[in-house]
Amino acid sequence: MVKKITVRTLFRKKKEGKKITMVSTYDYLSAKFCEEVGIDTILVGDSLGMVFKGEENTLNVSLEEIIYHTKAVRRGAPTRFVIADMPFGSYQISKEKAVENAIRVIKESGADAVKLEGGEEVLPIVEHLSTIGIAVVGHLGFTPQKIKLFGSAKVVGRNSERIRLVEEAKKLEKAGAIMLVLEATPKDVAKEVAESLKIPVIGIGAGSEVDGQVLVFHDLVGLVEDIKPKFVKRFLNGSKLFKEALKQYKEEVEKGIFPSEEHTYE
């Protein structure tokens, strides 16, 4: 029987120097693949706004959508550690609203933890959620929910930003965060953060000297063609394979080859 991945599992992997694997995805089938090959953690990210819905950014993703997709992922990956993103607007209004929404996500979706973007501004929320028993994952570096401030994706943590980023990471840990995602951060800064914290630090565009890595499923299998950030590696040319299959299906239907006797009931 496959053991359930828990917070203790992830802490132990960091302590033993074993890398943690994380994939961001949004549906039952891809989550099932992650379950079957032993990916440690699955993040149901608000990147679903761009990858799944085709929107310009993550800002329009709703709490209901996160819950819906997390339910599907949970069914596909019953033993993996599943993290649900708290979407923009679900925790910024007030601490009380953040708590209400986080409780709803945990109860309705089956997620093991929620993820919040930000540093100083979310510390009271992280602390309170942790106090009442909700596992919280932090997110520093480039935070997509602040895209209107950034203007576009950028590397965060260079020069004067370095000290602030490292300090905010320490404060998130002290507030009770059980894990931290670092996005688009210089590798030396990411290394300093990982070495400064007892909690696992997961990188995406943060170099190899952190405790684990996360990529979006659709990126790593090569389904996304039009956007390829520097930190993405395509382990498969999925878009080519999918289109070849669709073209063959179209051709066989048009020529009357499919369905053949093999695929027909008597």
N, C-alpha and C positions, 0 to 999 in steps of 0.2 A: 504493500500500500504506500502511495506517495505521501510524504509528510507535507503538511501545510506550512508554507513560508510565513514566518511571523517577524515582528520587530526584533525579537531575540536572535532569529536566524541571521538577519541582516547585520546586526551588531557583531555577532560572532564572526561573520565573514570578514568584516573590516578588521577586527582584532587579529585574525589569522592571516591577514594580508591577501585574502582571496577576493577577486574582482566581482562586483555585483552587476548583473545584467538587467537592463530595463528597456522595455519597448512601449512606445506610445501608440495605442490603437483604439478602435471604437466599435468593434462588432464581434459577434460570437465566433465566427469562423477563424479570423486571424488570432483571436485570443486562444482558441483551441489549439492552433499551431504552436503558440507560445507555451501553452501548458504541456504539450506533447514533447517539445524539445528541451523543456526545463528552464526557460527564461525565468529569472527570479521574481521580477516585479513588472506590473503592467500599469502604465499611466493612461487614464482616460483624459487626455488633454483637451483644453479648449481650442487647440489647433484643429479640432474637428470642424470648426467654423470655416477654415480655409481648405483643408484636405477633403472633408466629407461633403460640406455644403457649397464649396466653391466661392466663399466670400473673400473679401479683400484682407480682412484681419480677423482677430479673435473676439472682437468686442460685442458682437451681436449674439453670441452663444448664450442660451438661457439655462437656468437651473434645471428646468424640466428636461432639456436635451441632455445635459450631463447625467442626470439620473437615468434616463432612458438608455443611453449608450453604456453606462456603467453596469446596468442590469444585464445587458447582453454579454458584456465582457466577463462578468462574474459567472454567468452560466457556462461560458466557454473555458474559463480558467478557474475552477473551484479551489485549487490548492495554491495558486500564485498570490503574492501580496499585491492587491489592487488599490491604486490611488486614484481618487477622483479630483479633478481640478475644480476649484471654486471659481465660477465665471465672473467676469467683470460686473460689478454692481451688486453681487450677492453678499459681499462682506465689507464694502467700503462705506456704506451708509451709516451704520452704527454697530457697536459691539453686540448689542442685543439682537439685531437683525442677522449679523454674522453667525452668532451662536444658533439661532433658530434655523437658518439655512443649512449650516453644517450638520446639525442633528438630523435634519430631514434627509440630507444626502446619505448619511451613514445608515439610517433606518430603512430608507426606501430602496437604496441601490445595492447594498451589501458590500460596499467598499470597506477596505481596512483602514484607510486614512484619507484625509483631504489635503489638497495643496493650495497654498496661498502665495501670491507674488508680493514681494516688497520686504523692506527692512524695518526701520524705526517705526513707521506708521502702522505696522500690523502687530507689533510686539504685544500690546494688551490683548489682542484677539487670540494670538497664539498661546499666550499664558493662560487665558481663561478656558479655551478649548481643551488644552492639556490637563488643566485642573479637573475638568468634569469628565475626563476619560476619552477624549477624541484625539487620535493620533494625527499630528500635523506635520506636513512636509513643507519646508520653506523653499523659496525660489529667488535667487539673486543673480546679478549680472544684467544681461539684457532681459527685461521683463516685457513680454509682448502686449500686456494690457495697458502699458504706458506708451504705446506706439505713437499716440498723438503728441506726446512730449518729445520723444526721441526723433520723430519724423520718419525714420526708417531703421531697419535692423543695424546695430552697431556693436562693436566690442566695448565692454564696460570693465573698468578696473585698472586702466593705465594711469600712470602719473599720480595726480592728487586724489584720484578716485580709489586708489589701492587701499589706503589706510581705512577709509570709510567702509569699503566692501568687507574687509577682514573683520573689522569691529562689528559690523552688522551681523555677520555670520556667527560670531561668538555670542552676540545678544540673542539671536534666534535660538541657538542651542540652550542658552540659559533660561529662555522663556518656555522651553519644553519641546521644541521641534525635535522629531525623531530622525529626520533626514533632511538633506539640503540638495537642491538642484542648482548647479552653476551653469549659466548659459552665456556663451560668447565672452569668455573671460581669458585673459592671457595665461598661458600655462604655468608661469612661475607664481602668479597670484593664486591660481587654483590649487597649486601644490601647497602653498603656505596655508590656505584655508583648510585643506584636507588634513594637514599635519597638526593644525591648531585645534581641531574638533574631535570629540569622541564619537559623534554621530557620523554615519556614512555620508559622503559627499559624492554626488552623481554629476558627471560632466556631460555637457552637450556643446561642443566647441570650446572645451576647457582643457584640452590636452589629456595625456595618459596617466598623469601622476595623481589622479583622484581615486576614489574607491570603486567607481563603476561608471558605466556609460549608458546613455539613453539615445535612441534614434526613433523617429516615426516609422512605423511598419511600412507605409507606402513609399517612403524614401529609400529604405534599405533594400526593398525588393524591386526598386526601379519602376514603380508605377507613376511617379511624378516626373514629368519630362521638362516642364517649362521653368522650374525653379530648382537650383542646386546650390545650397550654401556651401561654403568652403569645408565645413565640418562633416558634410554628408558623404558617406561611401555607399555606392550602390553595389550590393552583393549579388544582384541578379538584374538582368535587363527585362523586367517583368512587362513593361509596356509593349515591347516588341513581341513577346510571346503571346500576350493577350490579344493583340491586334491580328497576329497571324492566325490564331484560332478563330477569331470572329470572321476574318476574311474567308477562311476555308468553309466555315458554317454557311456564310452568305452564298458562296459559290455552289456548294452542294445542294442547298435548298433551291436556288434558281435553276439549276440543271436537273433537278428531280432525283439527285443521287441520295439525298437524305430526306426522309427515313428509308433505309433499306429493309429487307425482310428481317434482318437481325434486330431491328428496333421497332417491329410492327407486331401487334397482337393478331392471332388467327381468329 
